[in-house]
Amino acid sequence: MKIVILDGYTLNPGDLSWDGLKKFGDVEMYDRTPADKIVERAKDAEVVFTNKVPLEEELIHQLPALKYIGVLATGYNIVNTDAAKAKGIVVANVPAYGTASVVQMTFALLLELCLHVQRHSDSAIEGKWAKSKDWCYWDYPLVELSQKTIGIVGFGRIGQQVGDVATAFGMNIIASSRTKSDQSHRKNFKWAEIPELLKESDVVSIHCPLLPETKGLINKRSLQQMKNAAFLINTSRGPIIIDEDLAVALNNDVIAGAGIDVLSVEPPPKNNPLFEAKNCIITPHIAWATKEARARLMDITVQNLSAFLAGNPVNVVNK
């Protein structure tokens, strides 16, 4: 059996192993695959793995041997799942592998906004502390999270764990979700619709999926509903926020700061307005990328293929 990995570099830049897949057949791994090379590389493959290489309907029809598409991620919008289903091709994703890492990044961004650790470290190393007339100093406002309110948009697996950590910080929780699970064990919690959540929260953290109804959810109007001292965190999907509107809001002190790991276009153009926005921390979509999370992703990928070959496919997204 021929197995082709179209863009394996981000999952495994060299610190993991593909050996788990090699036991199933002949593996061809490409770090990256441009659009004009997809058919050439995958035309004889029964199994194709992709992270961000799009597999659209026209292309799927040019891969006659294909029986299984494994998405090396949770989001699977890069595959035309309907076209795959019509041809009897199973499409499987990898859910839940990065929950702990995404929660960790959420608070890394938030704590940096609260305490400006890197900026204060830089200033101390550059000599400002040595020259200080006082025994300490701070160049930016320092914010304590205890008794603040965090509004969590999307209260699934990740959102709930963000709530757990927020509780440890002594925060109150407001959540909005398509489905309202039982949260009676939380004494610092309430459900709210988006307008109320935005109005009452000191921190708004995005953890909902990208859907037609969530695309552009954070825009000029919704940002104006937030507190002037509020922070916005997004470790979910970039297009949930309109970048231009957020940049204007930050530059005009509509909100106090933002920490974002995702942008509407990735990689972004050099002129993305958020690069020039005030108090905006941007990381290059790395919340998922700890070695531990990537190792789980690799393990589940192997398990998915094993289950498919055994006749009991799991994590199928095009049933």
C-alpha positions as CSV (number, residue, x, y, z in Angstrom):
1,M,0.0,0.0,0.0
2,K,1.3,3.4,-0.9
3,I,1.0,6.2,1.7
4,V,1.7,9.8,0.8
5,I,2.2,12.6,3.3
6,L,1.8,15.8,1.4
7,D,3.0,18.3,4.0
8,G,4.5,16.7,7.0
9,Y,7.0,19.3,8.2
10,T,4.8,21.3,10.6
11,L,3.8,18.1,12.4
12,N,7.3,16.6,12.3
13,P,10.2,18.9,11.6
14,G,12.5,16.1,12.7
15,D,11.8,15.6,16.4
16,L,9.2,12.8,15.9
17,S,9.1,9.6,13.9
18,W,6.9,8.4,11.0
19,D,7.7,4.8,11.8
20,G,4.2,4.2,13.1
21,L,2.8,4.7,9.6
22,K,5.6,2.7,7.9
23,K,4.3,-0.5,9.2
24,F,1.2,-0.2,7.1
25,G,2.9,0.3,3.7
26,D,5.4,2.3,1.7
27,V,5.5,5.9,3.0
28,E,6.5,8.9,0.9
29,M,6.8,12.0,3.0
30,Y,7.1,15.5,1.6
31,D,7.7,18.5,3.8
32,R,5.5,20.6,1.6
33,T,3.6,20.0,-1.7
34,P,2.7,22.9,-4.1
35,A,-0.7,22.6,-5.8
36,D,0.8,21.6,-9.1
37,K,2.6,18.6,-7.6
38,I,-0.3,17.1,-5.7
39,V,-1.6,14.7,-8.4
40,E,1.9,13.7,-9.5
41,R,2.9,12.7,-5.9
42,A,-0.4,11.2,-4.9
43,K,-1.8,9.6,-8.1
44,D,-1.1,6.0,-7.0
45,A,-1.7,6.4,-3.3
46,E,-4.4,4.6,-1.4
47,V,-3.8,6.7,1.6
48,V,-3.0,10.4,1.6
49,F,-2.3,12.6,4.6
50,T,-2.6,16.4,4.5
51,N,-2.4,19.2,7.0
52,K,-3.0,22.3,5.0
53,V,-2.7,21.1,1.4
54,P,-6.2,21.5,-0.1
55,L,-7.9,18.4,-1.6
56,E,-10.7,19.8,-3.7
57,E,-13.3,17.9,-5.7
58,E,-11.5,18.2,-9.1
59,L,-8.3,17.0,-7.6
60,I,-9.9,14.1,-5.7
61,H,-11.3,12.8,-9.0
62,Q,-7.7,12.6,-10.3
63,L,-6.6,10.2,-7.6
64,P,-8.2,6.9,-8.6
65,A,-6.5,4.7,-6.1
66,L,-7.4,6.9,-3.1
67,K,-9.4,5.2,-0.3
68,Y,-8.5,7.2,2.8
69,I,-7.6,10.8,3.6
70,G,-6.1,11.5,6.9
71,V,-6.1,15.2,8.1
72,L,-3.2,15.9,10.3
73,A,-5.2,18.4,12.3
74,T,-8.6,18.9,13.9
75,G,-10.0,21.3,11.3
76,Y,-10.8,19.5,8.0
77,N,-12.1,22.3,5.8
78,I,-9.2,21.8,3.4
79,V,-10.8,18.6,2.2
80,N,-13.9,18.5,0.1
81,T,-15.6,15.9,2.3
82,D,-18.7,15.6,0.1
83,A,-16.6,14.8,-3.0
84,A,-14.7,12.2,-1.0
85,K,-17.8,10.6,0.3
86,A,-19.3,10.4,-3.2
87,K,-16.2,8.4,-4.2
88,G,-16.3,6.2,-1.1
89,I,-13.2,7.8,0.4
90,V,-13.1,8.0,4.2
91,V,-11.9,11.3,5.6
92,A,-10.7,11.2,9.3
93,N,-9.3,14.0,11.5
94,V,-7.5,14.2,14.8
95,P,-9.6,15.7,17.5
96,A,-8.6,16.8,21.0
97,Y,-4.9,16.2,20.8
98,G,-3.9,19.8,21.6
99,T,-6.3,20.8,24.3
100,A,-3.8,21.2,27.1
101,S,-1.3,23.1,24.9
102,V,-4.0,25.5,23.6
103,V,-5.2,26.3,27.2
104,Q,-1.6,26.9,28.1
105,M,-1.1,29.3,25.2
106,T,-4.3,31.1,26.1
107,F,-2.9,32.0,29.5
108,A,0.6,32.7,28.2
109,L,-0.9,35.4,26.0
110,L,-3.2,36.7,28.8
111,L,-0.4,36.8,31.4
112,E,1.9,38.7,29.0
113,L,-0.8,41.3,28.5
114,C,-1.3,41.5,32.3
115,L,2.4,41.7,33.3
116,H,4.5,42.4,30.2
117,V,7.1,39.9,31.3
118,Q,9.2,40.0,28.1
119,R,9.2,43.8,27.9
120,H,10.2,44.2,31.5
121,S,12.9,41.6,31.1
122,D,14.3,43.3,28.0
123,S,14.4,46.6,29.8
124,A,16.2,45.1,32.8
125,I,18.8,43.4,30.7
126,E,19.3,46.6,28.7
127,G,20.4,48.3,31.9
128,K,17.3,50.3,33.0
129,W,17.1,48.4,36.4
130,A,20.8,49.0,37.1
131,K,20.2,52.7,36.5
132,S,17.0,52.9,38.5
133,K,16.7,55.4,41.4
134,D,14.3,52.9,43.1
135,W,14.6,49.3,44.0
136,C,12.0,48.4,41.4
137,Y,10.0,50.0,38.5
138,W,7.4,49.1,36.0
139,D,7.0,50.6,32.5
140,Y,3.5,49.2,31.9
141,P,0.3,48.8,34.0
142,L,0.3,45.5,35.9
143,V,-3.0,43.7,36.1
144,E,-4.2,41.0,38.6
145,L,-6.6,38.4,37.4
146,S,-8.2,37.5,40.7
147,Q,-11.9,38.6,40.8
148,K,-11.8,39.6,37.2
149,T,-14.4,38.1,34.8
150,I,-13.4,36.0,31.8
151,G,-15.9,35.6,29.0
152,I,-15.4,32.3,27.1
153,V,-16.9,32.1,23.7
154,G,-17.3,28.4,23.0
155,F,-17.5,26.2,26.0
156,G,-16.5,22.8,24.7
157,R,-13.5,20.8,25.8
158,I,-10.9,23.6,25.4
159,G,-13.2,26.3,26.7
160,Q,-14.1,24.3,29.9
161,Q,-10.4,23.7,30.6
162,V,-9.7,27.4,30.2
163,G,-12.5,27.9,32.8
164,D,-10.8,25.5,35.1
165,V,-7.5,27.5,35.0
166,A,-9.4,30.8,35.3
167,T,-11.0,29.4,38.4
168,A,-7.6,28.7,39.9
169,F,-6.7,32.3,39.3
170,G,-9.8,33.4,41.2
171,M,-11.7,34.6,38.1
172,N,-15.4,34.6,37.5
173,I,-16.7,32.9,34.3
174,I,-19.3,33.9,31.7
175,A,-19.7,31.5,28.8
176,S,-21.5,31.3,25.6
177,S,-22.0,28.1,23.6
178,R,-24.2,26.4,21.0
179,T,-24.9,23.6,23.6
180,K,-25.2,24.3,27.3
181,S,-23.7,21.4,29.3
182,D,-24.3,21.0,33.0
183,Q,-21.9,23.4,34.8
184,S,-23.7,23.2,38.2
185,H,-20.4,22.3,39.9
186,R,-19.0,25.7,39.1
187,K,-19.9,28.3,41.7
188,N,-18.3,31.2,39.7
189,F,-20.2,30.6,36.5
190,K,-23.1,31.8,34.4
191,W,-24.3,31.3,30.8
192,A,-24.9,34.4,28.7
193,E,-25.5,35.5,25.1
194,I,-22.6,37.2,23.3
195,P,-23.7,40.8,23.8
196,E,-23.9,40.3,27.6
197,L,-20.7,38.4,27.7
198,L,-18.8,41.1,25.8
199,K,-20.3,43.8,28.0
200,E,-19.4,42.2,31.4
201,S,-16.1,40.5,30.7
202,D,-12.6,41.9,31.6
203,V,-11.1,39.2,29.3
204,V,-12.8,37.7,26.3
205,S,-11.3,34.4,25.1
206,I,-12.3,32.8,21.8
207,H,-12.7,29.0,21.7
208,C,-15.5,28.4,19.2
209,P,-15.2,26.7,15.8
210,L,-15.1,28.6,12.6
211,L,-18.7,28.4,11.2
212,P,-20.7,30.7,8.9
213,E,-22.3,32.2,12.1
214,T,-18.9,32.8,13.9
215,K,-17.0,34.2,10.9
216,G,-16.4,37.9,11.7
217,L,-18.1,37.5,15.1
218,I,-15.6,39.9,16.6
219,N,-16.0,43.1,14.5
220,K,-16.3,46.8,14.9
221,R,-19.7,46.6,16.5
222,S,-18.9,43.8,18.9
223,L,-15.6,45.3,20.0
224,Q,-17.4,48.5,21.0
225,Q,-19.6,46.4,23.3
226,M,-16.5,45.5,25.3
227,K,-15.0,47.3,28.3
228,N,-12.2,49.8,27.5
229,A,-9.9,48.0,29.9
230,A,-10.7,44.5,28.5
231,F,-8.3,42.1,26.8
232,L,-9.2,39.9,23.8
233,I,-7.6,36.5,23.3
234,N,-7.9,34.3,20.3
235,T,-6.3,30.8,20.0
236,S,-9.1,29.4,17.9
237,R,-9.5,30.5,14.3
238,G,-8.4,33.7,12.7
239,P,-11.4,34.6,10.6
240,I,-13.6,34.8,13.7
241,I,-12.0,38.3,14.2
242,I,-12.0,41.0,11.5
243,D,-8.3,42.0,11.7
244,E,-8.9,45.6,10.5
245,D,-11.6,46.2,13.0
246,L,-9.5,44.9,15.9
247,A,-6.5,47.1,14.8
248,V,-8.7,50.2,14.8
249,A,-10.2,49.3,18.2
250,L,-6.7,48.8,19.7
251,N,-5.3,52.0,18.2
252,N,-8.3,54.0,19.5
253,D,-8.4,52.5,23.0
254,V,-11.7,50.8,22.5
255,I,-10.2,47.8,24.3
256,A,-6.9,47.6,26.2
257,G,-5.1,44.8,24.4
258,A,-5.2,41.6,22.4
259,G,-3.3,38.4,22.4
260,I,-3.8,36.3,19.2
261,D,-2.3,33.1,17.9
262,V,-4.2,33.1,14.7
263,L,-4.9,35.6,11.8
264,S,-7.6,35.7,9.1
265,V,-5.0,34.8,6.5
266,E,-2.0,32.5,7.3
267,P,0.8,33.2,6.6
268,P,-0.4,36.8,6.8
269,P,0.6,39.6,4.3
270,K,3.2,42.0,5.6
271,N,0.6,44.8,5.7
272,N,-1.8,43.1,8.1
273,P,-2.9,46.1,10.2
274,L,-2.5,44.2,13.5
275,F,1.3,44.3,13.1
276,E,1.1,48.1,13.7
277,A,-1.6,47.9,16.4
278,K,-1.1,49.1,20.0
279,N,-0.7,46.5,22.7
280,C,-1.2,43.5,20.4
281,I,0.7,40.3,20.9
282,I,0.8,38.0,17.9
283,T,2.2,34.5,17.8
284,P,2.4,32.4,14.6
285,H,-0.3,29.8,15.2
286,I,1.8,27.8,17.6
287,A,-0.7,26.9,20.4
288,W,-1.1,23.4,19.0
289,A,2.7,22.9,18.4
290,T,4.2,21.7,21.6
291,K,6.2,18.5,21.1
292,E,3.8,16.7,23.5
293,A,0.7,17.8,21.5
294,R,2.3,16.9,18.2
295,A,3.3,13.5,19.6
296,R,-0.4,12.9,20.5
297,L,-1.4,14.0,17.0
298,M,1.0,11.5,15.5
299,D,-0.2,8.7,17.7
300,I,-3.9,9.3,16.9
301,T,-3.0,9.5,13.2
302,V,-1.5,6.0,13.4
303,Q,-4.5,4.8,15.4
304,N,-6.9,6.3,12.9
305,L,-5.3,4.5,10.0
306,S,-5.0,1.2,11.9
307,A,-8.8,1.4,12.7
308,F,-9.6,2.1,9.0
309,L,-7.6,-0.8,7.7
310,A,-9.2,-3.1,10.3
311,G,-12.6,-2.1,9.0
312,N,-13.7,0.0,11.9
313,P,-12.8,3.6,11.0
314,V,-12.8,6.2,13.7
315,N,-12.9,10.0,13.8
316,V,-14.6,10.0,10.4
317,V,-15.8,13.4,9.4
318,N,-17.7,12.5,6.2
319,K,-20.1,9.7,7.3
